[in-house]
Amino acid sequence: MIGEILNEYKLINEKIINNIKSDLDTDNLFKEKEELIFELINSEKYKIEDVKSNFFKLALDVSDEEVKKCIKDSMISVKKSLYDLKNRKNANNSYNKNINLNRFFSTKV
């Protein structure tokens, strides 16, 4: 029973990784993952030690690290695009200010 739940957890992790790489929504998948975790931890049927041993046996810690890495890479990509957008906006504003200043000085009095 624990193995089935943890296999489902692993499949959800794989779906999350694929959705992050494809820029798709992952909110529902994270909610499903959270529900599975609460089911394992809060249920009196399963012992925490058994859950931990199966978790490491199925290499889910590696899967969680992959999800973490994908999220981090996505965040870095978004930050970089925001930084580039900010630089373009600043350059455009500087260019427009220079054009307006030149018009002021070239007008006849």
C-alpha positions in Angstrom: 0.0 0.0 0.0 2.8 2.4 0.9 4.6 1.4 -2.3 1.6 2.2 -4.4 1.2 5.6 -2.9 4.9 6.4 -3.3 4.8 5.2 -6.9 2.0 7.6 -7.5 4.1 10.3 -5.8 6.9 9.5 -8.2 4.6 9.8 -11.2 3.3 13.1 -10.0 6.9 14.3 -9.7 7.6 13.3 -13.3 4.5 15.1 -14.5 5.6 18.2 -12.6 9.0 18.1 -14.2 7.4 17.7 -17.7 4.9 20.5 -17.0 7.6 22.9 -15.8 9.8 22.2 -18.8 6.7 22.8 -21.1 5.6 25.9 -19.2 2.3 24.4 -18.2 0.3 24.8 -15.0 1.5 22.7 -12.1 -0.8 23.9 -9.3 -3.1 20.9 -9.4 -0.1 18.5 -9.4 1.4 20.1 -6.4 -2.0 19.8 -4.6 -2.2 16.1 -5.5 1.4 15.6 -4.2 0.5 17.4 -1.0 -2.6 15.3 -0.4 -0.5 12.1 -0.9 2.0 13.4 1.7 -0.7 14.2 4.2 -2.3 10.8 3.6 1.0 9.0 4.4 2.0 11.1 7.4 -1.4 11.7 9.1 -2.7 8.2 8.6 -2.4 5.8 11.5 -2.1 2.8 9.1 1.5 3.6 8.1 4.5 4.0 10.3 6.8 6.9 9.6 9.8 4.6 9.6 8.3 2.4 6.9 7.4 5.4 4.8 10.9 6.8 5.1 12.6 3.5 4.2 10.3 3.0 1.1 10.9 6.7 0.2 14.6 6.2 0.0 14.3 2.7 -1.5 12.4 4.1 -4.5 14.9 7.0 -4.8 12.2 9.6 -4.4 14.7 11.9 -2.7 16.4 12.1 -6.1 13.1 12.8 -7.8 12.4 15.6 -5.4 15.8 17.1 -6.1 15.0 17.0 -9.8 11.8 18.9 -9.2 13.6 21.4 -7.1 16.3 21.9 -9.8 13.6 22.4 -12.5 11.8 25.0 -10.4 15.1 26.8 -9.7 16.0 26.8 -13.4 12.6 28.1 -14.3 13.0 30.9 -11.7 16.4 31.8 -13.0 15.0 32.0 -16.6 12.1 34.3 -15.5 14.5 36.5 -13.5 16.8 36.8 -16.5 13.9 37.7 -18.9 12.7 40.3 -16.4 16.2 41.8 -16.1 16.5 41.9 -19.9 13.1 43.6 -20.1 14.2 46.2 -17.5 17.3 46.9 -19.4 15.4 47.4 -22.7 13.0 49.7 -21.0 15.8 51.8 -19.5 17.5 52.0 -22.8 14.3 53.0 -24.6 13.6 55.7 -21.9 17.1 57.1 -22.2 16.8 57.2 -26.0 13.5 59.0 -25.8 14.9 61.5 -23.3 17.8 62.3 -25.6 15.5 62.9 -28.6 13.3 65.3 -26.6 16.3 67.2 -25.3 17.6 67.6 -28.8 14.3 69.1 -30.0 14.3 71.6 -27.2 17.8 72.9 -28.1 17.1 73.0 -31.8 14.0 75.2 -31.6 14.3 78.8 -32.7 13.6 81.5 -30.1 
